[in-house]
Amino acid sequence: MGRYILKRLVHGIIVILGVTIIVFVVTRMIGDPVKVMLPLEATLEQRAAFERQLGLDRPIPVQFIEFIFEIARLDFGNSLWQHRPAMEIVFERMPLTIKLTFVGIGLAFLLSIPMGIVAALRPGGMTDRGTVFISLIGLSIPQFWLGLLLIVVFAVKLHWLPTSGAATPPHIILPAITMALPALARMVMMVRSSMIDELNAQYVKTGYAKGIPFFRVVAIHAMRNAALPVVTLCGWEVIRALAGYSVVVETVFAWPGLGLTAIQAIEREDLILLQAIVFTVAITVVLINILMDVIYTIIDPRLKLA
């Protein structure tokens, strides 16, 4: 186990380095932070002085080498927009994004298990068809439109919940539902499909023949064997949310997490803050992938970590 985790960490470092190189190159191609930060009437001398201050006047290879050494110290420098350490901003906003992601995906996971099992017990029945119909709706609705719809109904019309921010526990309800619905639709279909396969397996029929209680056969034996693809999808949904979908939800609800911060950094061409955000997300994705592999062996000890 330890050797495998070490091997995956080495692979993860390679992935992070590749992501870092791509971000370094792209961020220097898409914008001019000097133009954004200085007023329009700034002289050429002022622009040159500001470029020297940011280190953008040096050759690209020199900038990259300095950038790698800064990453090793987790020191990206000060944000061009907020004028404070970029990693300080990331560490301040990251918990809110993690909280939203795990509440939303956790809600989807908890609801998908019973819904998928009930649908799988009678394939083609009314419950099954209703579950499939709900899943198709969840997959078809764009997240930004769903978020706006929830705001109009529950915040504007009914005045039950706040529209934006993260000040109190009720603020997370609408963003979490918006995050959860598409993931719930995918997970329900995965649970349903996996459970249909397992319930038709020979060991389930043998368990019924031996008089093992129905609940134990379905909820323990069949669900345990069907759990691997479901856990895989759940981990993928978490990665998806952290690496992209949280941006949509956080922007709609003005949730002050990393996603909204990334959009604001792009708008202001804050290359330093954007690099810090991407680097942090890349590390998080690598660690989640390793964690998922370890969870596989806990669910099914027959799997060997090679």
N, C-alpha and C positions, 0 to 999 in steps of 0.2 A: 504493500500500500504506500509506504513512504517513498519507495523508489519511483513508483508510478507518479505520485504527486510532484516529486522533484522533476521528473521528465516533462510533465505537463507545464510546470512553471517555466522551464527552459523554453518550451514551445511558445508559451504565452509571452515571454520577454521578446522573442523574435517577432511575434504578431504586433506587440506594442511598438517595437522599433519601426516596423513597416508602416503602421498607422501614423506614427510621429513624423516620419519622412514625408509621407503624403500630405499631411496637414501643414508641415513647414513649407513645402513647395507651393501648395495651393493658396495658402493665406498670403503669400508674397506675390501671387499672380493676380488675385481678384480685386485688390483694393490698395488705396494709398492713405494710410492713417495720418500722414503729415497733412494732407489736404483736408481731411475731416477735422482734425484737432485745431488747426490754425485758422484764424479768420481769413476771409476772402482777400482783404487788403494786405495780407502778410507779404513782406518783401522776399526776394530770393535769398538774401542773407539770413533772414529769420528761418526760412525753410531749411536751409543748409545746416544751421545751428541745431534745429530740432531733430533733423535726421541724425546728426552726430550724437545727440543726447540719447536717441533710441537705438543707436548702433546700426541703423539701416544704411549708412553710407559705406559700410565695409563690404568686401566681396561676399557673395552668397556662401561659398565653402567655409569662410571664416565664421560667418553668422551661424551656420549649421553646427560647427564644432562647439562654439560657445553655447549654443542651444542644448546640445547633448549633455554638456557638463552641468548646465543649469537644471536639466531634468533630473540628473542623478542626485541633486541636492533638493529636489522639489521646489526649486526657486525659479519661477517664470518671470519674475520682475513685477512691477506695478501695472495694474490695469490702466490703459490709456484713457478709459472712460471714467472710472471711479477713483483713480489716483491712490490706490492702495493695493497691497499684494494680491495677485490674481488667485493664488491658492487659498488665501484667506476667504475670498469671496466664494470659491468653489466649496470649501468645507462648510461655509455658512449656508449655502443653498442646497447642497447634496442631500442632507437628511430629509428635507421636504420632498424632494423627488423620490427618494427611496420609500418614504412613508406613503405617498400617493400610489406608487407602483405596487407595493406589497398589499396595501388595503384593497386596491382595485382588482389585481390579479388573484389575491387571496379570496376575495368575495366570489369571483368567477369560478375558482377551483372548488370552493365549498358547495356552491349551488349546482355545479355541473355533475358532481358525483351522484347525488340522488336522482336528478333529472335524467341523466344518461342511463342509470340502472333501471329506473321505472320504464323508460322507453324501450329498453332492450328486452324486458320480460315478455312483451307481446309485440313483436315486430309487425308492422302493418296495421296495428290497432289504432283506436282514436287517440290514445295518449301518445303513441309513437308519432303519428302524423302531426299532432299538435306541436310536439317538441321539435320536429324537423321544420315545421312552418315558422316557429318562433326563432329557430337558429338561422334560417334564411333571412328573416327580417333583420336580425342582429348583424349578419354579414353584409347586408345591403346598405345599411344606413351609414353614411360618412360620420366620423366621430365629431367633426366640427359642427355639423348640422344637428346631431344628437345633443351636443352640449348646449347649443343655442336654444333648441326646443325645450330642454329641461329648465333653462334659465327663464324662458318666457312663461312656462306653466307654473313652476314651483316657486320662483322668486318674484317675478313681475305680477302674475295674476293672483296667485294664492298667498304670497308673502310668507311662505313657510320657511324658506331657506335663503341664506345670503347669496348674492350673485357672484362675488369674487373675493379674493384674498385668502389668507390662511390663519386668521387670528384666533378662531375658536373651533372646537370639534365639529360643529355643524357645517363649517366651511368645506370640509372634505367630502361631504355626502354626494353632492352633484358631480364633482370631478371624478370621484371613485366610481360612480355608476357609469359615467361616460367612458372611463377606462375599462370597466369590467364587461360591458355588453358585447363588444366584438369578440373578446377573449372567451366569454361564456359560450357564445355561439359555436366557436371552434372546438372548445373543450367538450361540450355536450355531445357533439357529433363523434368525437374521438372516443369518449366513454361508451357511447351507444354502440359504435362499431366493434370496439374491443370486447365489450361484454356479450354481444351477440355471438361472436366467435367462441368465447370461453364457455358460454352456457350450452353451446352445442357440442362441446368437447366430451370425450368419453369419461373422463374422471368425474365430471359433474353428474352424469347419469349414474355412475357407480356410487357416488355419494348419496344420491336419492335412494338407490336400491338398498343401501346399507342402513337407511333410516336416519341419516344425519339431518338435523333440522335445516329447513329451507334457508333461514337467515344466515346460518353458518356457511352453507355451501356457496351462497351468492356473495355475501358481504365479506367473507374471509378468504375462501379458497379462490373463487372466480375473480373477485376484484383484485386480489393480490397479483394474480397472473396477468390481469389486464392493466395493471398500474404503470408498467414501464412506458408504453407510448403516451399515456396521459401525463406522467411526470415529465417526459421529454418535451411535450407540447407546453406544459406549464412553465418550464424553464425557458423555453423559446419565447413565450409570451412576456416573461419578465425582461429578457434581453431586448426584445422588440420595443417594449415600453421605455426602458432606460435609454436605448440608443436612437429612439425616433418618435414614437407615438406620444410620449410625455410632452413633447414640444407642442403638439396640437392642443392637447387638453389644458396644459398650463397657460397657453396663450389665450384660449377662449375664456378661462376662468381667472386670468391674472394670478395664477398660483405661482408664488415667487420661488420656483425651483430652478434646477439647472436648465431645463428646456426653455423657459422664458428668458433666462439670463443669456443663453446661447443666441436666441433671436435678437435680443437687444445688443449683444456684442457684434453680431453680423451687421446690424443696421448702423452701428457706430464705427464699424471697421476696426474693432478692438482686437487686433491679432493676438496679443498676449493672453487676454482672457479666454479667447476662443481656443487657443492651443491648450491651455490648462484644463478647460472643460472636456475637450476631446480626449486628452491623455487620461484624465480621471475615469471617464466612461469606458475607455478601452481596458483599463485595469479591472474595473468592476465586471465587465463582460467576461474577461478571461477567468476571473475567480469564480464567477457563477457557473461557467462551464465545468471547471474542476469539481465544484461542489455537486453538480448534477451527476457526474460520473461516480462520485463516492456514494451518493444516495442510491444509485442503481444497485450497488452491491449489498446495500442494507435491505432493499426490497427483495432482491433475488440473489441469495448467496451463491447460486450456481455460476453467476457471472464472475469472470476472472479479470482483474485489471492487469493487462499485459503492458 
